[in-house]
Amino acid sequence: MSDIVNGLGRATAYGGLGLVLLLLGIVLVDVLTPGKLGRQIWEQRNRNAATVLSSALLGIGGIVFTSIWTTYEDFGKGLVSTAAFGLLGLVMMALAFLLVDLVTPGRLGATLVETEPHPAVWVTASCNLAVSAVIAASIA
């Protein structure tokens, strides 16, 4: 029975950390794109903004999953590792966004929240997932 209680405690801690990292991912995308992200997705039904945010959340989720899956025997060390790799993933996704913005015409953030579908959304989403995959692979 103590194993179950212990497991629930660990799951709660990792789940809480994962939620914080996901929230930071939402804030990151909101900062990198003009306007209020929540309003663009839920009120204006902007698919471009939803795709970019979804890719960031999936990427962070993949990093957190990999970190937990390969966690250290020491629970505290595993939590710190998950937080560190999750934050690194967020930083690397932001840097990748800025690099794509640098090498493409116009302002990437503004392009990503246009109401008409734009190919830059798929490039940015793919970049988010690729960066996250690299971080996740470095954990294992």
Disulfide bonds with the S-S distance in Angstrom:
none
